[in-house]
Amino acid sequence: MSKNLLSDRRLSRRALLTVGAGIGGGVLAGGWPIALAQAAAPQAGPRVAALGWACAQTILALGVVPLVIPEIERYSRLVVEPAVPSSVQEIGLRSEPNLELLQSFSPDIIIVDPSITAAIPRLKLIAPVEVFTIFKPGRHPLETARSSTMELAQRLGVQAACEAYLARFDAAMAGYRDQLRGRSGKPLYLVSEIARNRALVFGPNSLYQEVLGQFGLKNAWTGQSGPWGHTSVGLEVLAAVPDARLVLMSSRVADIEALLNASPVLRTLPFLRSGRLTVLGNQFFYGGVPAAERFARLLAERLPQENNEQG
């Protein structure tokens, strides 16, 4: 398959029909930062089906509106940004997309996340398939995300939009770094889930580690973590870094407050006894460049100055 789908003769007629119908591109809306949304001018191109959230958020960030996305309501709650335009249709579960419905949309290309690679032989009966990958052994997730985003943009024929988007991303990250200057005193435990007496904590091979490194911030968890950058640990383990701050990447604050009241272990953790808790809201830790930007922006907005804090 040609790397640039717009030059593929089999797809050229569909691409022209897409332009004529005014489909295939759009302006990002919702909670997406204005600085990053500016490049999301309408893009004419192939009819794209996004069957995963990581590829979907990246496609939207590039200014391309896919035909379909799985589990749109859950995406809106858990991935959050970029927002899904109302023209995008639901295609079922991420683990089990509706192939009959997918075929009815006559996509020119299907983009999938690695979680459903087993379905690729069946998907190829509908349209060419590309896998969008963030996590690769031996590589940093954000570095992989950037290269995967550029490869995806080439396949969709939106290289110029991609270059502009990544330039704005770099500028935004530089701004967040300036905002966070002087707030690197205490290490941070990055946690997305707390259930019973265990926490899901993010380590050195996570997407977030690269963001912390760019900002001169320390990760309190230096132990091992799995291939996706996180691991489950007992809450008592977090007491090993008593001066840390807990950064909670979840919107279920009410549940956490209930846990604080109910869990004897949580109440003993020194950083919680001292009130060192920052809530960022839901983060999509399997995501790419847009997920890194959302994490960085909320961290810059909400992490307090505590260099002189003694608690």
Buried (B, 14 or more C-beta within 10 A) or exposed (E): EEEBBBEBEEBBEBBEEBBEEEBBBBEBEEEBBEBBBBBBEBBBBBBBBBBBBBBBBBBBBBBBBBBBBBBBEEBBEBBBBBBBBEEBBBBBEBEEBBBEEBBEBEBBBBBBBBBBEEBEEEBEEBBBBBBBBBBBEEBBBBEBBBEBBEBBBBBBBBBEBBEBBBEBBEEBBEBBBEBBEEBBBBBBBBBBBBEEBBBBBBBBBBBBBBBBBBBEBBBBBEEEBEEBBBBEBEBEBBBEBEBBBBBBBBBBEEEBEEBBEEBEBBEEBBBBEBEBBBBBBBBBBBBBBBBBBBBBBBBBEEBEEBEEBEE
